[in-house]
Amino acid sequence: MSHQQLKTLIDPVKKIAYEAGRRIMGIYEQGFSVEEKADSTPLTEADMAAHEAVEAGLRALTPQLPILSEESKPMSFAERADWPTYWLVDPLDGTREFIKRNGEFTVNIALIDDHEPILGVVYAPVIGSLYYAAHGLGAYKRSGLDEPEQIRVREHCPDKMIIAGSRSHQTPEFKNFIAQLDNYEIISMGSALKSCLVAEGTADLYARLGPTSEWDTAAAQVIVEEAGGQMTDTHMQPLRYNTKEELLNPHFLVFGDRSIDWAEYLQ
């Protein structure tokens, strides 16, 4: 897909994310009930309202492209294996943070082409932050009604590095990992916002050494990469999408300083 085609898509996708966020906020402010899905993860009516808004918006924008959302009906690899290009969506990333009412949840929309994300939008409606990027076009952040600003990772870690950590999912593997580091501070955050902190240079590293799904990472990955950083598995290879039956990610690292072999700290 050409840069011009991607540029044409960015603004409409941002508007779709804003509409999903508007619907989420209507429910967030009124109160909501919580159900449990088959995999024991929580589900609220806001998840479904955002899913419906994103799905309708993307179908109108690109009727020729398939959509895979966290709230879509289950789909086998055989059904999606031949998709060269498709939308990958988490309509409400951070449902646990939504339930806690701490505002650290996002709408994630990514365009995948040949197993890699080429366009991504991450919108945090409570915080009012919108992050977006597309291949070759840079990464940007818009705060509230301010003009968007281009963002970059911090390419050299300071003596005291800043680590973005999960607010709800700190695993023993993560604790072992940070025990290998000398001097650091942890910022706890929910959802894809942790990766966005690295993209904007607020954090130096986000290590996710626990289970996630592909819709959790795709939109943020292209934002991080266009900001000069990397999102890799523990073998330092970029995450890839729709390559297997399960839609689970490997453990992964998000960082700006490429001069450090972060895998060393996994030993």
C-alpha positions in Angstrom: 0.0 0.0 0.0 1.4 3.4 -1.0 2.2 6.3 1.3 -0.5 8.3 -0.3 -3.1 5.5 0.3 -2.1 5.3 3.9 -2.2 9.1 4.3 -5.7 9.1 2.9 -6.8 6.5 5.5 -5.3 8.1 8.6 -7.9 10.9 9.2 -11.0 8.7 8.7 -9.5 6.0 11.1 -8.9 8.7 13.7 -12.5 9.8 13.4 -13.6 6.2 13.9 -11.5 5.9 17.0 -13.0 9.2 18.3 -16.5 7.8 17.7 -15.7 4.6 19.6 -14.3 6.6 22.4 -17.4 8.8 22.5 -19.6 5.7 22.9 -17.3 4.3 25.6 -17.4 7.5 27.5 -21.2 7.5 27.5 -21.3 4.2 29.2 -18.3 5.0 31.5 -20.1 8.0 32.9 -23.5 6.3 33.3 -22.4 3.1 35.0 -22.2 -0.4 33.6 -22.4 -4.1 34.3 -19.6 -6.6 33.9 -19.8 -10.1 32.4 -17.2 -12.8 32.0 -16.1 -14.2 28.6 -15.3 -17.9 28.0 -11.6 -17.2 28.6 -12.4 -15.6 32.0 -11.6 -12.1 30.8 -14.1 -9.3 31.6 -16.6 -7.9 29.1 -18.7 -4.7 29.4 -21.3 -3.1 27.2 -18.7 -0.5 26.4 -16.5 -3.2 24.7 -19.4 -4.1 22.4 -20.5 -0.5 21.8 -16.9 0.4 20.7 -16.7 -2.8 18.6 -19.9 -1.9 16.8 -18.7 1.7 16.1 -15.3 0.6 14.8 -16.7 -2.2 12.7 -19.3 0.0 11.1 -16.8 2.7 10.4 -14.2 0.5 8.9 -16.8 -1.4 6.7 -17.9 1.9 5.3 -14.3 3.1 4.8 -12.9 0.0 3.2 -15.7 -2.5 2.4 -13.2 -4.8 0.6 -11.0 -5.4 3.7 -11.8 -8.0 6.4 -11.9 -7.0 10.1 -10.6 -9.0 13.0 -11.7 -7.6 16.4 -11.3 -9.0 19.9 -15.1 -9.0 20.0 -15.6 -10.6 16.6 -17.0 -14.2 16.6 -14.2 -16.8 16.9 -12.5 -17.4 13.6 -10.2 -20.3 12.6 -6.8 -19.8 11.0 -8.1 -21.5 7.9 -10.7 -18.7 7.5 -8.1 -15.9 7.8 -4.9 -17.4 6.6 -5.1 -16.0 3.1 -5.9 -12.4 4.1 -3.1 -10.2 2.6 -4.5 -7.1 4.2 -7.0 -6.6 7.1 -8.0 -4.5 10.0 -7.0 -5.7 13.5 -8.9 -4.1 16.3 -9.1 -4.0 20.1 -12.2 -1.8 20.6 -11.5 -1.4 24.3 -8.0 -2.4 25.4 -7.7 -2.4 29.1 -11.2 -3.5 30.2 -9.9 -4.1 33.7 -8.7 -0.5 33.8 -12.1 0.6 32.5 -13.8 -1.3 35.3 -11.4 0.2 37.9 -12.3 3.6 36.4 -8.7 4.8 36.3 -8.9 6.0 32.7 -6.0 3.9 31.4 -7.8 2.2 28.5 -7.7 2.7 24.8 -9.3 2.1 21.4 -6.7 0.3 19.2 -7.1 0.1 15.4 -4.4 -1.3 13.1 -4.1 -2.1 9.5 -2.1 -5.3 8.8 -0.4 -6.0 5.5 1.7 -9.0 4.8 1.8 -9.9 8.5 3.0 -6.5 9.7 1.2 -3.4 11.0 1.4 -0.5 8.6 -1.1 1.9 10.2 -2.1 2.3 13.8 -4.3 4.5 16.0 -4.4 4.3 19.8 -7.0 6.6 21.5 -7.4 7.1 25.2 -10.7 8.9 25.6 -10.5 9.7 29.3 -6.9 11.1 29.1 -7.7 12.7 25.8 -4.5 11.4 24.1 -4.6 10.2 20.5 -1.5 8.5 19.0 -1.2 7.5 15.4 1.3 6.5 12.7 1.6 4.9 9.3 4.6 3.4 7.5 6.9 6.1 6.2 4.8 9.0 7.6 6.0 9.3 11.1 4.3 9.0 14.5 2.2 11.7 16.2 0.4 12.5 19.4 -2.6 14.8 19.8 -3.5 15.9 23.3 -7.1 17.1 23.6 -7.7 19.9 21.1 -4.1 20.8 20.6 -2.4 20.4 17.3 -0.7 17.0 16.7 3.0 16.8 17.5 5.5 14.4 16.0 6.9 12.0 18.6 10.2 10.2 18.9 11.6 7.6 21.2 14.5 8.4 23.6 17.3 6.8 21.6 19.8 6.7 24.5 18.8 5.5 28.0 19.7 7.8 30.8 21.6 6.5 33.9 18.2 5.9 35.5 16.0 4.3 33.0 12.2 4.6 33.0 10.3 1.3 32.6 6.6 1.2 31.7 5.0 -1.6 33.7 1.6 -3.2 33.5 -0.8 -2.0 36.2 -2.7 -5.3 36.3 -0.3 -8.0 35.0 3.1 -7.9 36.7 4.3 -11.5 36.3 7.2 -13.3 38.1 9.1 -13.2 34.7 8.8 -9.4 34.7 10.0 -9.2 38.3 13.0 -11.4 37.5 13.8 -9.3 34.4 13.9 -6.0 36.3 15.9 -7.5 39.0 18.7 -7.7 36.4 18.7 -4.0 35.9 20.8 -1.6 38.0 19.0 1.7 38.2 15.4 2.2 37.1 12.0 3.7 37.9 8.7 2.0 37.0 5.7 3.9 35.7 2.6 1.7 36.1 0.1 2.1 33.3 -2.7 0.1 31.6 -3.4 -0.9 28.0 -1.4 0.1 24.9 -0.5 3.3 26.6 2.7 1.6 28.0 4.0 1.2 24.4 3.0 4.8 23.6 5.0 6.1 26.5 8.1 4.5 24.9 7.1 6.0 21.5 6.9 9.5 22.9 10.2 9.2 24.9 8.6 9.3 28.3 9.7 5.7 29.1 12.7 3.8 27.8 11.4 0.3 28.0 8.3 -1.8 28.3 8.8 -5.5 28.9 5.7 -7.6 28.6 6.6 -11.1 29.9 3.1 -12.4 30.1 0.1 -13.3 27.8 -1.3 -10.8 25.3 -3.2 -11.1 22.1 -2.3 -9.7 18.6 -5.0 -6.9 18.8 -3.3 -5.6 22.0 -0.1 -4.7 20.2 -0.5 -4.1 16.5 -1.6 -0.4 16.5 1.0 0.5 19.1 3.8 -1.4 17.2 3.6 0.8 14.1 3.5 3.9 16.3 6.6 2.8 18.2 8.4 1.8 15.0 7.6 5.1 13.2 8.9 6.9 16.3 12.2 5.2 15.9 11.8 2.4 18.4 11.2 -1.4 18.2 8.7 -3.9 19.5 10.3 -7.3 19.3 10.0 -10.8 20.7 12.6 -12.0 23.2 14.8 -13.1 20.2 14.8 -9.4 19.1 12.6 -10.1 16.1 9.6 -7.8 15.2 6.2 -9.1 16.2 4.3 -10.6 13.2 0.6 -11.1 12.8 -1.9 -13.8 11.5 0.8 -16.5 11.1 -0.8 -19.2 13.3 -4.0 -20.7 14.7 -3.7 -18.9 18.1 -3.8 -15.1 18.2 -1.5 -14.9 21.2 1.7 -12.9 21.1 5.1 -14.2 22.4 6.6 -12.3 25.3 7.9 -9.0 23.9 10.0 -5.9 24.5 9.4 -2.3 23.5 12.4 0.0 23.5 14.0 3.1 22.0 17.7 2.4 22.6 18.8 -0.1 20.0 22.4 -0.1 21.3 21.4 -2.3 24.3 20.9 -6.0 23.9 17.8 -6.2 26.1 17.7 -10.0 25.6 20.7 -10.2 27.9 18.6 -9.3 30.9 16.2 -12.2 30.2 18.7 -14.8 31.3 
